[in-house]
Amino acid sequence: MNDQPAQTSTRAKRATTGDLPGIQQLMVDAYTKYIERIGRPPAPMTADYSAALEHSRVWVLESGDAIVGALVTEDRADHLLLETVAVAPGAQGKGYGRLLLERAECDAVELGLTEVRLYTNEAMTENLTFYPRHGYRETGRALQDGFRRVYFSKTVGHNDVGDLRDGDRGDHLDSGGLPQ
C-alpha cells in the first residue's frame, strides 16, 4: 500500500452546501462495507452534514475534480473532536487519510487546542491500526449510542502540523506541496 498521495492536483477546501451531495455519496461509498460488520449503517452514513456546515469545520479533499475525502471536526473547548473522516474506496492507500488527519491537527492548532480526539467502531479493524500509525493512542472502549466505540487521542502543537505562518495549513494542498 502506497502512503503517498497520488500525483494529481489535490487540495483541501472548506465544504459548502454545493459539496453536500458529494459528501453524502462519499460516506455511502466509504462506509457501506461496514454495515454487515456492525449490523447497521455506521454513524457517518446517517449524519446531517448540512447541520455540520453550521457548527463544525467541514472539509473536502479534491483530486482533480473529484471529492476523494471528507473531514468533519468540532471545537469542544478543551479538545478538537475529529467527528468524521472518510476516503473514497478507489482513493484509499494513496495518503489521503493521512492528509485529512493532518488537516484536523491544523484545525486544532488554529483553534488554540492541543489535543485531537476521535473514535471509531471496533468492527472497523483497519482503523485500529491506521490511527496509531499516525501518532494516535487508544484511550478507551465503550458502548455508545449502540456502537462499540474505540477512542483515540493525539496531543498536537505547532511543530506537529507544519508552520502555519508559512501557509502550510493543508487548505492549499497540491501534488507539489503535500506534507511528507
KOLDO-420804 format. One line per field, with one value per residue (C-alpha): residue number from 1; residue in three letters; x, y, z. Coordinates in Angstrom, 1 decimal, always signed. Layout:
<nodes>
i NUM,...;
aa Ala,...;
east X,...;
north Y,...;
up Z,...;
</nodes>
This chain:
<nodes>
i 1,2,3,4,5,6,7,8,9,10,11,12,13,14,15,16,17,18,19,20,21,22,23,24,25,26,27,28,29,30,31,32,33,34,35,36,37,38,39,40,41,42,43,44,45,46,47,48,49,50,51,52,53,54,55,56,57,58,59,60,61,62,63,64,65,66,67,68,69,70,71,72,73,74,75,76,77,78,79,80,81,82,83,84,85,86,87,88,89,90,91,92,93,94,95,96,97,98,99,100,101,102,103,104,105,106,107,108,109,110,111,112,113,114,115,116,117,118,119,120,121,122,123,124,125,126,127,128,129,130,131,132,133,134,135,136,137,138,139,140,141,142,143,144,145,146,147,148,149,150,151,152,153,154,155,156,157,158,159,160,161,162,163,164,165,166,167,168,169,170,171,172,173,174,175,176,177,178,179,180;
aa Met,Asn,Asp,Gln,Pro,Ala,Gln,Thr,Ser,Thr,Arg,Ala,Lys,Arg,Ala,Thr,Thr,Gly,Asp,Leu,Pro,Gly,Ile,Gln,Gln,Leu,Met,Val,Asp,Ala,Tyr,Thr,Lys,Tyr,Ile,Glu,Arg,Ile,Gly,Arg,Pro,Pro,Ala,Pro,Met,Thr,Ala,Asp,Tyr,Ser,Ala,Ala,Leu,Glu,His,Ser,Arg,Val,Trp,Val,Leu,Glu,Ser,Gly,Asp,Ala,Ile,Val,Gly,Ala,Leu,Val,Thr,Glu,Asp,Arg,Ala,Asp,His,Leu,Leu,Leu,Glu,Thr,Val,Ala,Val,Ala,Pro,Gly,Ala,Gln,Gly,Lys,Gly,Tyr,Gly,Arg,Leu,Leu,Leu,Glu,Arg,Ala,Glu,Cys,Asp,Ala,Val,Glu,Leu,Gly,Leu,Thr,Glu,Val,Arg,Leu,Tyr,Thr,Asn,Glu,Ala,Met,Thr,Glu,Asn,Leu,Thr,Phe,Tyr,Pro,Arg,His,Gly,Tyr,Arg,Glu,Thr,Gly,Arg,Ala,Leu,Gln,Asp,Gly,Phe,Arg,Arg,Val,Tyr,Phe,Ser,Lys,Thr,Val,Gly,His,Asn,Asp,Val,Gly,Asp,Leu,Arg,Asp,Gly,Asp,Arg,Gly,Asp,His,Leu,Asp,Ser,Gly,Gly,Leu,Pro,Gln;
east +0.0,+1.4,+1.0,+2.0,-0.8,-1.4,+0.5,-2.5,-3.7,-5.0,-6.4,-8.4,-11.1,-13.9,-17.0,-20.1,-23.7,-22.8,-20.5,-23.2,-24.4,-20.7,-20.1,-23.2,-22.2,-18.7,-20.0,-22.2,-19.3,-16.7,-18.9,-21.3,-18.8,-19.1,-22.9,-22.6,-19.8,-21.7,-25.2,-26.5,-25.3,-22.3,-22.9,-21.2,-23.8,-26.7,-25.1,-26.6,-23.8,-25.9,-26.1,-22.4,-21.7,-23.3,-21.4,-18.3,-15.4,-16.2,-13.5,-13.5,-10.3,-10.4,-8.2,-8.7,-12.5,-13.5,-14.1,-11.7,-12.1,-14.0,-13.4,-15.6,-14.1,-15.7,-14.3,-15.1,-13.4,-10.7,-10.1,-10.9,-13.2,-12.5,-16.1,-15.8,-13.1,-13.6,-11.7,-13.3,-12.7,-10.8,-8.6,-7.6,-4.0,-2.7,-2.1,-5.3,-6.3,-3.0,-3.7,-7.1,-5.6,-3.1,-5.9,-7.7,-4.5,-4.1,-7.7,-6.8,-3.7,-5.7,-8.3,-5.6,-6.3,-3.6,-5.5,-7.4,-9.8,-11.6,-13.5,-14.1,-16.1,-14.2,-15.5,-13.6,-10.4,-8.4,-8.8,-7.4,-4.0,-4.3,-4.7,-1.8,+0.5,-0.2,+0.5,-2.9,-3.1,-6.1,-7.7,-10.7,-13.5,-17.2,-20.7,-22.2,-25.4,-25.5,-22.0,-18.9,-16.5,-12.8,-11.5,-8.2,-6.3,-3.3,-1.5,-0.7,+1.2,+2.6,+5.6,+3.4,+1.5,+3.8,+4.5,+1.1,+2.9,+4.2,+0.7,+1.3,-2.3,-3.4,-6.1,-4.0,-2.6,-1.4,+0.8,+3.9,+3.3,+1.9,+3.3,+5.5;
north +0.0,+3.4,+6.0,+8.9,+11.0,+10.4,+12.8,+14.8,+18.2,+17.7,+20.3,+20.5,+23.2,+24.1,+22.4,+24.4,+23.4,+22.6,+19.9,+18.2,+15.6,+14.6,+14.3,+12.2,+9.9,+9.6,+8.5,+5.8,+4.6,+4.6,+3.1,+0.7,-2.2,-1.8,-2.3,-6.1,-6.0,-3.5,-4.7,-1.2,+1.8,+3.5,+6.9,+8.8,+7.4,+8.9,+12.2,+15.6,+17.2,+20.3,+20.9,+20.1,+23.0,+25.3,+24.2,+22.3,+22.6,+20.5,+19.9,+18.1,+16.8,+17.1,+15.3,+16.8,+17.5,+14.5,+14.5,+11.8,+12.6,+14.5,+15.6,+17.0,+18.5,+20.1,+22.5,+21.0,+23.8,+21.6,+19.5,+19.1,+16.2,+14.6,+13.6,+12.0,+11.2,+9.3,+8.5,+7.2,+3.4,+3.9,+6.5,+4.6,+3.7,+6.9,+9.0,+10.9,+9.7,+11.0,+14.4,+14.6,+13.7,+16.5,+18.9,+18.0,+18.6,+22.0,+22.8,+22.1,+24.4,+27.1,+27.0,+27.0,+23.4,+20.9,+17.7,+15.9,+13.1,+10.7,+7.4,+4.5,+1.4,-1.7,-3.6,-1.1,-3.1,-1.2,+1.9,+0.3,+0.1,+3.2,+5.8,+4.5,+4.6,+8.4,+9.1,+8.5,+6.4,+4.4,+5.9,+3.6,+1.5,+1.8,+1.1,+4.5,+5.1,+1.4,+1.4,-0.4,+2.6,+2.7,+6.1,+7.7,+10.9,+12.8,+15.7,+18.3,+21.5,+24.0,+21.8,+18.7,+20.2,+22.4,+26.1,+27.8,+31.1,+29.8,+28.9,+25.1,+24.7,+22.0,+24.1,+24.7,+21.2,+20.2,+17.4,+19.6,+20.9,+18.0,+17.5,+14.4;
up +0.0,-1.0,+1.7,-0.6,-2.3,-6.0,-8.3,-9.4,-8.2,-4.7,-2.4,+0.8,+0.9,+3.3,+2.2,+1.0,+0.5,-3.1,-1.8,+0.3,-2.4,-3.0,+0.7,+1.3,-1.6,-0.3,+3.1,+1.4,-0.7,+2.1,+4.9,+3.2,+3.6,+7.4,+7.6,+7.7,+10.3,+12.6,+11.9,+10.9,+9.0,+10.6,+12.2,+9.3,+6.8,+8.8,+9.9,+9.0,+7.0,+6.3,+10.0,+10.4,+8.0,+10.5,+13.7,+12.6,+10.2,+7.2,+4.6,+1.3,-0.3,-4.0,-6.5,-10.0,-10.0,-7.7,-4.0,-2.7,+1.0,+3.7,+7.2,+10.0,+13.1,+16.1,+18.6,+22.1,+24.1,+25.6,+22.5,+18.9,+18.1,+14.8,+14.1,+10.7,+8.2,+5.0,+1.9,-1.3,-1.7,-5.0,-3.4,-0.3,+0.2,-1.5,+1.5,+1.6,+5.0,+6.4,+4.7,+6.3,+9.8,+9.2,+8.3,+11.5,+13.5,+11.8,+12.8,+16.4,+16.3,+14.5,+17.3,+20.0,+21.1,+21.9,+21.6,+18.9,+19.9,+17.7,+17.9,+15.6,+15.7,+16.9,+13.9,+11.6,+12.3,+9.6,+11.7,+14.8,+13.2,+11.0,+13.8,+15.9,+12.8,+12.8,+16.4,+18.0,+21.1,+22.3,+25.4,+26.0,+24.7,+25.4,+24.1,+23.0,+21.0,+20.3,+18.7,+20.2,+20.1,+20.4,+21.5,+20.4,+21.2,+20.0,+21.5,+18.9,+18.8,+16.3,+15.4,+14.7,+11.8,+9.8,+10.1,+9.9,+9.4,+6.2,+5.0,+5.4,+6.8,+4.3,+2.7,-0.4,-0.9,-4.4,-5.5,-5.3,-1.8,+0.1,+3.6,+3.7;
</nodes>
